[in-house]
Structures are given as structure tokens and as C-alpha cells.
Amino acid sequence: MTAYKSDLEIAQSVQMNHIKDIASKLNINEDDLEMYGKYKAKLPLKLIDDEKVDKSNMVLVTAITPTPSGEGKTTTSIGLTEGLNKIGKKAIVVLREPSLGPVFGMKGGAAGGGKSQVVPMEDINLHFTGDFSAIEKANNLLAAIIDNNIQSTKNNLGIDPRTVAWKRVMDMNDRSLRNIVTGMGGKNGGFMREAGFNITAASEIMAILCLANNISDLKEKIGNIYVGDTYDKKAIYARDLNAQGAMTALLKDAIKPNLVQTLEGNPAIIHGGPFANIAQGTNSVIATKMGMSHSEYVITEAGFGADLGAEKFLDIKCGYAGLSPKAIVIVATIRALKYHGGQPLNELTTPNVKALNDGLVNLEKHLENVQNFGVPGVVSINKFITDTDEEIEIVRRKCDEMGMRVALCEGWEYGGEGSKDLAKEVVTAVESCTSKYTPVYDWNSTVKEKVEAVAKKIYGANKVEFQKKAYLNIKKIERLGLSDKPVCIAKTQNSFSDNPKALGRPKDFTLTISEIEIAAGAGFIIPITGDILRMPGLPAIPSAVDIDIDEEGKITGLS
């Protein structure tokens, strides 16, 4: 059996180009780069050109409902970019930044895999250029200012601490910090109250950064963060605490997208990383527009399956940014389809035609959704070495039946050479695109109507049940004048429904909305379904225990 190198070994075996040479491929002068060593650089916002943005072709990469280890959207996005460049197109990939939570937890890094990676892999997966740290500090500064105002006798706004939902954040999986008590220690400790930590990717600051257009827009959005209420029911925002200036100052560099490269020396932009459960789950508007300003094709992705990532990408990000993809790539794997057909997780490498056929209903629903968005679609079969020709042919036939383009992608094993067929199908799809995407709902509809539209059209729910707290939240949203905002439904990524064990294509189910949170700064509201964790825990044996470094600074064990 062939012995394959690890992702890290492959990444470390490649001789990287100086970042100024990567920038030159985008016609960006060295003087415009803010370099972080030889292989990373920040790009100033002045390099965004709206006229060029309008002429560029944006391609969204999404996926079917994933297994716990994911189906390879990032690997496919990078491979597709390499493939497009191989066939003579000027293409760039624009991705989210990895969080340290998954890096040290179970899933590992997020810089692609095999021969479809972005480098320097170690830097990208670890501290990178400090963006997550800046977001963490800005988030925690607001938390400190809130607590300070509650206990202070000067300029006290009368904030009722029971209404404050703002939590501190850190970029690490640490379940023991989910729910804590702050302010202990008597008078010197401040005002004691229940609090907790989220992971940095779940911070509203992250969502805001990724939807902002520039520094002034970022500052305005931060000022719009809803903090809580006073004892006499008056809403308090971050601007009432005069916190937005200092918070934005902490983000002055973090707002600039990061330029790196692929293994084959093509440009890559990586910026931001909001959760796909409770936020929009995609890189920043600024990064996407930066890529579109300098390239013919921009390949980008959205987190988890298309029911979460693609829907939020279109209805929230594109709605605010005025963008529309020319094609949507749906990543499918044989293993995930067999999983949805009932094959146990630990047996997915075993051929099973019956399970595969039974699991095709999941792909079918995702393809129906993409067709309803009105954007040309391409199914990318992300090939694993255990996939059989028979299994691959079954998926091809299903795509043909539904009138959907399909290509086998072997980017993990062969890089750009293994992604050329996919690249050709994507070019054909892009050239056939004649209109902008169709939103799932009108922002001016009621909150209930917007939630029901997503639940019924995208998830396939029969009805939506709003619990008592959710109705009270809707009244508050209307009172605050936020009912015209898009909805960002927080739902499990493991199922179309709110039951993570309901695999395949659940039907005739009820989606239950327990409450609706407010993200006034980011500009959306968050209906909550099920139990959504914003501070994950480490698995029994975390990835961190396999990571090491030697005297020369060479890292091992990173995946």
C-alpha cells in the first residue's frame, strides 16, 4: 500500500516563493505590502477596486451535510484554484483563517490537505498575523468596560447586569470556561454576576469584522453592538459606553486581509473566521473584494453544509456586500453519502452500494436548494483512495438525472493536475450564468416569515415552532427596530433538521426556535435551535498531544 506523507510533511517539502513575487502575480507593488516575514503580508484596503470587483467571477464552494471530520471544502477550493490556473485562468482562493480550537482539538487545521494546501501551513494554523488575538482583545475590552460601568459610581448608565449577554472570548477549546462567575472578591472584585467565555470565532466582533467595508464602517458597526438594558428597560449599545473608538483601534491591522500562497505558488488571501452555526461562516467582505479586484476568478467557501454556509453566504454576506456568485460548487464525498445512508462512521471505507444509494437523498436536497438559488451548480466528487469506480459512477448518474454538472476532483492527491476537470466544468458553469442569485426571503418580511422561509425551503421542515422566549425576543427585536435584519439560524451542522441524529433527508419535521439573539452590530438576528456550543471542549485525546517542536524550530504533528 502506498505510504502517503502527512499534510505538514508535504507543506514543509515545498520551497515557498517570497511574498513580493506572489503579490506581483496580482500586479501589486512591493511597496504596498505590509510584510510579516518573507511569506506573509497584509494588503491595504486602498487596493480594492469596485469596478474590477464587478467584472470578476466569484465561485462559492459549499458541501453536502458533512461527517464529523468534514468533506474537504478547503482542499477542494485550493485544488480548484490550482486547476483554474493550470488551464490558463487567473484565479485566487480566498479563505477563512483557522481557529486554534479545532487545530488543538479534533478536526485539525484548516489550510487544505495533501497537495492542495496554502502555506506557510504552520503559521496559518497557529498565530498567523495576530488577527484572532486582536479580535479577542477588542471583544474583552468591551466586556471590561461593561463590568466597569456596572460597578462604577461615575457615568453609571444603570445597566441591569441580568440583561448582559456579552461574554469574554479566547481562541481555545476550554469547556470549563463556558459558564463562570465574575466579580468575586468583595468590593475590590466588582459586581458579581454570571458570565462565561466563547471561542473567538464565535465573537460578534469576528462577524462584524467580516461584514465591514472599511474602518469607519467597522467602527459604526461596533458602536451598534447591543449590550443589554438599563433597569428601566432602556437599550444600551457599545456606543453608549463610548467603547467603539478604542475597540476599532485594536483592529486597525486585523481589518486588512492576509496574502499567502498555495503549494503551486498561486496567490491566496486568508482573512477572518466566523462560526458557521451562529454567524455567517465565511471570510470577510473585504478579502473577497480584494481578491475580485486582482483576479479573473475568485474561489471562496462557506462553512459546513450548504444548508448553513451557502444560505448565510447568499442571504447575509452577499445581501450586505452586493455580490453574487457566478457558480456554486457542491463538494460531495462517497463516505458522507454512505454515512447518510446508514453506514456506521467507522466502516465508511468499506464499499457499500446500498448505503450509498440510500444516502443520495442528502445530495438531492442540496442540489435542489442550489437550483432554487438560481446559480449554476457543479458537483465536485472529492475522491478518497477507498472510493470504488462503481460508487463514483452512482453519484455521477444521480447528478446527470438532476441536470447538474459533475466532476471528479483529485486535488488532495494530485493538486492542480487532479483538479483540471473540475476547473473546466466550473468555467462552463460561470460562462452560463446570466443572473444574480435568488434570495430565500425578503429582509422586510417579518421575523417569523424569514425563519419559516429558510426552515421550509432550505431545511425541508414541515412547520416551525416558536417557544415562549422566542416570541418575547421577537417583540424586543421589533421594539429595537431590528426586524428588517436578515436571520442567521443557529442549527446543528450534522442534519438538515435541528436533530443531529436525523441523517439523510429528514421530512415532516418541526424546527423548534427556543430563543432569538440579537447581533445588532453585525446586522443580523440569531434564532437558536437545539444546543449550540460557542465554547467547544477538547476530545478525550486532543490533537494538541501530537504536536511538538525541535531545537531548530521545526514543528511536527500538526494536521
Secondary structure as GFF3:
##gff-version 3
##sequence-region A 1 559
A	DSSP	alpha_helix	7	12	.	.	.	ID=ss1
A	DSSP	alpha_helix	19	24	.	.	.	ID=ss2
A	DSSP	three_ten_helix	30	32	.	.	.	ID=ss3
A	DSSP	beta_strand	34	35	.	.	.	ID=ss4
A	DSSP	beta_strand	41	42	.	.	.	ID=ss5
A	DSSP	three_ten_helix	45	47	.	.	.	ID=ss6
A	DSSP	alpha_helix	50	55	.	.	.	ID=ss7
A	DSSP	beta_strand	57	63	.	.	.	ID=ss8
A	DSSP	alpha_helix	73	86	.	.	.	ID=ss9
A	DSSP	beta_strand	91	95	.	.	.	ID=ss10
A	DSSP	alpha_helix	100	104	.	.	.	ID=ss11
A	DSSP	beta_strand	112	113	.	.	.	ID=ss12
A	DSSP	beta_strand	116	119	.	.	.	ID=ss13
A	DSSP	alpha_helix	121	125	.	.	.	ID=ss14
A	DSSP	alpha_helix	131	151	.	.	.	ID=ss15
A	DSSP	three_ten_helix	161	163	.	.	.	ID=ss16
A	DSSP	beta_strand	168	170	.	.	.	ID=ss17
A	DSSP	three_ten_helix	175	177	.	.	.	ID=ss18
A	DSSP	beta_strand	180	182	.	.	.	ID=ss19
A	DSSP	three_ten_helix	186	189	.	.	.	ID=ss20
A	DSSP	beta_strand	193	195	.	.	.	ID=ss21
A	DSSP	beta_strand	197	199	.	.	.	ID=ss22
A	DSSP	three_ten_helix	200	202	.	.	.	ID=ss23
A	DSSP	alpha_helix	204	209	.	.	.	ID=ss24
A	DSSP	alpha_helix	215	223	.	.	.	ID=ss25
A	DSSP	beta_strand	226	229	.	.	.	ID=ss26
A	DSSP	beta_strand	235	237	.	.	.	ID=ss27
A	DSSP	three_ten_helix	238	241	.	.	.	ID=ss28
A	DSSP	alpha_helix	244	250	.	.	.	ID=ss29
A	DSSP	beta_strand	258	262	.	.	.	ID=ss30
A	DSSP	beta_strand	267	270	.	.	.	ID=ss31
A	DSSP	alpha_helix	285	294	.	.	.	ID=ss32
A	DSSP	beta_strand	297	301	.	.	.	ID=ss33
A	DSSP	alpha_helix	309	312	.	.	.	ID=ss34
A	DSSP	pi_helix	313	318	.	.	.	ID=ss35
A	DSSP	alpha_helix	319	321	.	.	.	ID=ss36
A	DSSP	beta_strand	327	332	.	.	.	ID=ss37
A	DSSP	alpha_helix	334	340	.	.	.	ID=ss38
A	DSSP	three_ten_helix	345	347	.	.	.	ID=ss39
A	DSSP	alpha_helix	353	373	.	.	.	ID=ss40
A	DSSP	beta_strand	377	382	.	.	.	ID=ss41
A	DSSP	alpha_helix	389	401	.	.	.	ID=ss42
A	DSSP	beta_strand	405	409	.	.	.	ID=ss43
A	DSSP	alpha_helix	411	414	.	.	.	ID=ss44
A	DSSP	three_ten_helix	415	419	.	.	.	ID=ss45
A	DSSP	alpha_helix	420	432	.	.	.	ID=ss46
A	DSSP	alpha_helix	447	453	.	.	.	ID=ss47
A	DSSP	pi_helix	454	459	.	.	.	ID=ss48
A	DSSP	beta_strand	463	466	.	.	.	ID=ss49
A	DSSP	alpha_helix	468	479	.	.	.	ID=ss50
A	DSSP	beta_strand	510	513	.	.	.	ID=ss51
A	DSSP	beta_strand	515	519	.	.	.	ID=ss52
A	DSSP	beta_strand	524	528	.	.	.	ID=ss53
A	DSSP	three_ten_helix	543	546	.	.	.	ID=ss54
A	DSSP	beta_strand	548	549	.	.	.	ID=ss55
A	DSSP	beta_strand	555	556	.	.	.	ID=ss56
###
